[in-house]
Amino acid sequence: MKKTSKKQPTWSDLKRRLADLEPPALIGLIQDLYASSKNNQAFLNARFALAAR
């Protein structure tokens, strides 16, 4: 039996989908990512130059 291989999504695929989102949907997505892990929080805080005060 032959194994069927499905193409893995690429950055280009995701980028096209993200381009279709309205700003509130993008903010919601980032909020979900932020809430999902401490690593994501650290990355986003660093990416946007947010520091503990």
C-alpha positions, 0 to 999 in steps of 0.5 A, a space after each residue: 500500500 502506498 503512503 499518501 503524503 500531505 503537504 505540510 503548511 508553509 510560512 507562505 500558506 500561513 501568511 496568506 491566511 493572516 493577510 485576510 484577518 482584520 486587526 481585532 482578529 490578529 490581536 485575538 490571535 496574539 492574545 491567545 498565543 500570549 496566554 498559551 505559554 510563558 515562552 510565548 510571553 517572553 518572546 512577545 515581550 522581547 519582540 516589542 521591547 516591553 520590560 518589567 517596570 
